[in-house]
């Protein structure tokens, strides 16, 4: 989803994305916590890959701890409502955008949500 991070940056958003922010020798947990601390909102791309990783669950837990009104903005990437509900029932209740709608729509809907 580096394409999403790049598209948001092009629209003027400050984006913390692990793949572009982490360097050899960094503490994953410290850097992720720092990124979350500095963020007003977190975009969570839910995918089968996400469901299979343990560290993503920890990252999501940290984001949940920070939850304020509309701070989690879910993007469903190749997953169904049933899959999301089976892994994260509370996230299934948050209105999401589906990556299948196309990058322009995803970015537009995320930007709209971040403006409020």
PAZAPA-4460 file (N, C-alpha, C; in steps of 0.05 Angstrom, whole numbers, plus 32768, in hexadecimal, padded with zeros to 4 digits):
% residues 116
    n_x    n_y    n_z   ca_x   ca_y   ca_z    c_x    c_y    c_z   seq   type   mol
   8010   7FE8   8000   8000   8000   8000   8011   8019   8000     1      X     A
   802A   8016   7FF7   803B   802D   7FF4   802F   8041   7FE1     2      X     A
   8020   8037   7FCD   8013   8049   7FBA   7FFF   805C   7FC8     3      X     A
   7FF1   8051   7FDC   7FDF   8062   7FEB   7FEE   8077   7FFB     4      X     A
   8003   8070   8008   8014   8083   8016   801E   8099   8003     5      X     A
   8027   8091   7FEC   8031   80A4   7FD8   801B   80B7   7FCF     6      X     A
   8003   80AB   7FC9   7FED   80BC   7FC0   7FE4   80D0   7FD5     7      X     A
   7FE4   80C8   7FEE   7FDD   80DB   8004   7FF2   80F0   8007     8      X     A
   800B   80E9   8004   8020   80FD   8006   801D   8112   7FEF     9      X     A
   8016   8109   7FD7   8013   811B   7FC1   7FFC   812F   7FC6    10      X     A
   7FE9   8127   7FD7   7FD3   8139   7FDE   7FD9   814A   7FF6    11      X     A
   7FF2   8149   8000   7FFB   815A   8015   7FF9   814F   8031    12      X     A
   7FF3   8135   8033   7FF0   8128   804E   800C   8120   8058    13      X     A
   8010   8123   8072   8027   8118   807F   8021   80FA   8084    14      X     A
   8032   80E9   807A   802D   80CC   807C   8044   80BE   808A    15      X     A
   803E   80AE   809E   8052   809D   80AA   804C   8081   80A1    16      X     A
   805E   8075   8091   8059   805B   8086   8072   804B   808C    17      X     A
   806F   8034   809A   8086   8025   80A3   809B   801F   808E    18      X     A
   8092   8016   8076   80A5   800F   8061   80B7   8026   8059    19      X     A
   80AE   803E   805B   80BE   8055   8053   80CB   8063   806A    20      X     A
   80C3   805D   8083   80CE   806B   809A   80E2   805B   80AA    21      X     A
   80E0   8041   80AA   80F2   8030   80BA   810D   802C   80AD    22      X     A
   8122   802C   80BD   813D   8028   80B3   814A   8011   80C2    23      X     A
   815E   8005   80B7   816C   7FEF   80C4   8176   7FF9   80DF    24      X     A
   8171   7FE8   80F3   8178   7FEF   810F   8163   7FFC   811F    25      X     A
   814D   8005   8112   8137   8011   8121   8128   7FFD   8132    26      X     A
   811E   8006   8149   810C   7FF6   8159   80F1   7FF8   814D    27      X     A
   80E6   7FE2   8143   80CB   7FE3   8137   80B6   7FEE   8149    28      X     A
   80B5   7FE4   8162   80A0   7FED   8174   80A3   800B   817B    29      X     A
   80BC   8014   8180   80C0   8030   8186   80B9   8042   816F    30      X     A
   80C1   803B   8157   80BB   804C   8140   809D   804D   813A    31      X     A
   8090   8035   813C   8073   8034   8137   8064   8045   814C    32      X     A
   806C   8042   8166   8060   8051   817B   8064   806F   8177    33      X     A
   807C   8077   816E   8081   8093   8169   806F   809D   8152    34      X     A
   806D   808E   813D   805B   8095   8127   803E   8098   8130    35      X     A
   8035   8086   8140   8019   8087   814A   8015   809F   815C    36      X     A
   8029   80A5   816D   8028   80BC   817F   8024   80D6   8170    37      X     A
   8032   80D9   8159   8031   80F1   814A   8019   80F3   8137    38      X     A
   800A   80DE   8135   7FF4   80DD   8122   7FD9   80E5   812E    39      X     A
   7FC9   80F2   811E   7FAE   80F8   8126   7F9B   80E1   811F    40      X     A
   7FA1   80D4   8109   7F91   80BF   80FE   7FA3   80A8   80F4    41      X     A
   7F97   8090   80F3   7FA5   8079   80E9   7F95   806C   80D3    42      X     A
   7FA1   8068   80BC   7F94   8059   80A7   7F9D   803D   80A9    43      X     A
   7F8B   802B   80AD   7F90   800F   80B0   7F88   8000   8097    44      X     A
   7F9B   7FF4   8089   7F94   7FE5   8071   7F91   7FC8   8079    45      X     A
   7F78   7FBF   807A   7F72   7FA4   8082   7F73   7F91   806A    46      X     A
   7F85   7F7E   806C   7F88   7F6A   8056   7F8E   7F4F   8063    47      X     A
   7F8E   7F3A   8052   7F95   7F20   805D   7FB2   7F20   8068    48      X     A
   7FC3   7F2F   805B   7FDF   7F32   8064   7FDF   7F3F   8080    49      X     A
   7FCF   7F53   8084   7FCD   7F61   809E   7FC4   7F4D   80B3    50      X     A
   7FAF   7F3D   80AC   7FA4   7F2A   80C0   7FB9   7F15   80C8    51      X     A
   7FCC   7F0F   80B7   7FDF   7EFA   80BC   7FF8   7F03   80CB    52      X     A
   7FFC   7F1D   80CF   8014   7F27   80DD   800E   7F2E   80FA    53      X     A
   8020   7F26   810B   801C   7F2C   8128   8021   7F49   812E    54      X     A
   8036   7F55   8122   803D   7F71   8129   8027   7F84   8120    55      X     A
   8018   7F7E   810B   8002   7F90   8103   7FED   7F91   8118    56      X     A
   7FE9   7F7B   8126   7FD5   7F7A   813B   7FDE   7F8B   8153    57      X     A
   7FF7   7F8B   8158   8002   7F9D   816E   7FFF   7FBA   8166    58      X     A
   8005   7FC0   814D   8003   7FDB   8143   7FE5   7FE5   8145    59      X     A
   7FD3   7FD3   813D   7FB7   7FDA   813E   7FAE   7FDE   815B    60      X     A
   7FB8   7FCD   816D   7FB2   7FD1   818A   7FBB   7FEB   8194    61      X     A
   7FD3   7FF4   818C   7FDC   800F   8194   7FCB   8025   8189    62      X     A
   7FC2   8021   8170   7FB0   8035   8164   7F95   8036   8172    63      X     A
   7F8B   801E   8179   7F72   801D   8188   7F74   802C   81A3    64      X     A
   7F8B   802A   81B0   7F8F   8037   81CA   7F8D   8055   81C7    65      X     A
   7F93   805F   81AF   7F93   807C   81A9   7F78   8085   819E    66      X     A
   7F66   8074   819A   7F4D   807A   818B   7F3F   8092   8197    67      X     A
   7F3A   80A4   8185   7F28   80BA   818B   7F15   80B9   8173    68      X     A
   7F01   80CA   8174   7EED   80C9   815F   7EFA   80CA   8143    69      X     A
   7EF4   80B6   8133   7EFC   80B3   8117   7F1A   80B4   8113    70      X     A
   7F29   80A8   8126   7F46   80A8   8122   7F50   8090   8113    71      X     A
   7F40   807B   8110   7F47   8064   8100   7F37   8065   80E6    72      X     A
   7F46   8064   80D0   7F3A   8066   80B6   7F41   804C   80A7    73      X     A
   7F2E   8038   80A7   7F35   801E   809B   7F32   801E   807C    74      X     A
   7F45   8010   8070   7F45   800A   8054   7F44   7FEB   8052    75      X     A
   7F30   7FE0   8045   7F2E   7FC4   8041   7F3B   7FBD   8027    76      X     A
   7F4F   7FAD   8028   7F5F   7FA5   8010   7F5C   7F87   800B    77      X     A
   7F49   7F80   7FF9   7F46   7F64   7FF2   7F3A   7F52   8008    78      X     A
   7F2C   7F5F   801A   7F1F   7F4F   8030   7F01   7F56   8031    79      X     A
   7EF2   7F43   803B   7ED5   7F46   803D   7ECE   7F50   8059    80      X     A
   7EB5   7F58   805C   7EAC   7F61   8076   7EAD   7F49   808A    81      X     A
   7EA7   7F32   8081   7EA8   7F1A   8092   7EC4   7F15   809D    82      X     A
   7ED8   7F19   808B   7EF4   7F15   8094   7EFC   7F2A   80A8    83      X     A
   7EF5   7F43   80A3   7EFC   7F58   80B6   7EEE   7F52   80D1    84      X     A
   7ED4   7F4C   80CF   7EC4   7F47   80E8   7ED0   7F2F   80F8    85      X     A
   7EDA   7F1B   80EA   7EE5   7F04   80F9   7EFF   7F0A   8107    86      X     A
   7F0F   7F1D   80FC   7F28   7F24   8108   7F26   7F3C   811B    87      X     A
   7F17   7F50   8113   7F14   7F69   8122   7EF7   7F73   8121    88      X     A
   7EE6   7F68   8132   7ECA   7F6F   8131   7EC5   7F8D   8134    89      X     A
   7ED4   7F9B   8145   7ED0   7FB7   8149   7ED7   7FC7   8130    90      X     A
   7EEB   7FBE   8121   7EF2   7FCC   8108   7EDE   7FC8   80F2    91      X     A
   7ED0   7FB2   80F3   7EBB   7FAC   80DF   7EA4   7FC0   80E2    92      X     A
   7EA2   7FCC   80F9   7E8C   7FDF   80FE   7E93   7FFC   80F5    93      X     A
   7EAC   8000   80ED   7EB5   801B   80E4   7EB3   801B   80C6    94      X     A
   7EA6   8030   80BB   7EA3   8033   809F   7EBF   8034   8092    95      X     A
   7EC3   8023   807E   7EDD   8021   8070   7EDA   8028   8053    96      X     A
   7EF1   802C   8046   7EF2   802E   8029   7F00   8015   801F    97      X     A
   7EF7   800C   8008   7F02   7FF3   7FFD   7F16   7FFB   7FE7    98      X     A
   7F2D   7FEE   7FE8   7F42   7FF3   7FD4   7F38   7FEE   7FB8    99      X     A
   7F25   7FDC   7FB5   7F1A   7FD5   7F9B   7F0C   7FED   7F8D   100      X     A
   7F06   8002   7F9D   7EFA   801A   7F92   7F0E   802A   7F81   101      X     A
   7F27   8024   7F84   7F3C   8032   7F75   7F4A   8047   7F86   102      X     A
   7F63   804B   7F80   7F74   805D   7F90   7F69   8079   7F92   103      X     A
   7F5E   8084   7F7D   7F54   80A0   7F7E   7F3D   80A2   7F92   104      X     A
   7F2B   808F   7F92   7F14   808F   7FA4   7F1E   808B   7FC1   105      X     A
   7F30   8078   7FC5   7F3B   8073   7FE0   7F47   808C   7FEB   106      X     A
   7F59   8099   7FDC   7F66   80B1   7FE5   7F52   80C7   7FEA   107      X     A
   7F3E   80CB   7FD8   7F2A   80DF   7FDC   7F1A   80DB   7FF6   108      X     A
   7F12   80C3   7FFA   7F02   80BD   8013   7F13   80C0   802C   109      X     A
   7F2C   80B8   802B   7F3D   80BC   8042   7F42   80DA   8048   110      X     A
   7F47   80E9   8033   7F4B   8106   8036   7F32   8113   8042   111      X     A
   7F1A   810B   8038   7F01   8116   8043   7EFF   8111   8060   112      X     A
   7F05   80F8   8068   7F03   80F1   8085   7F18   8100   8096   113      X     A
   7F2F   8105   808B   7F44   8113   809A   7F3F   8131   809D   114      X     A
   7F2E   813C   808C   7F28   8158   808D   7F15   815F   80A4   115      X     A
   7F07   814C   80AD   7EF3   8151   80C2   7EFF   8152   80DD   116      X     A
***
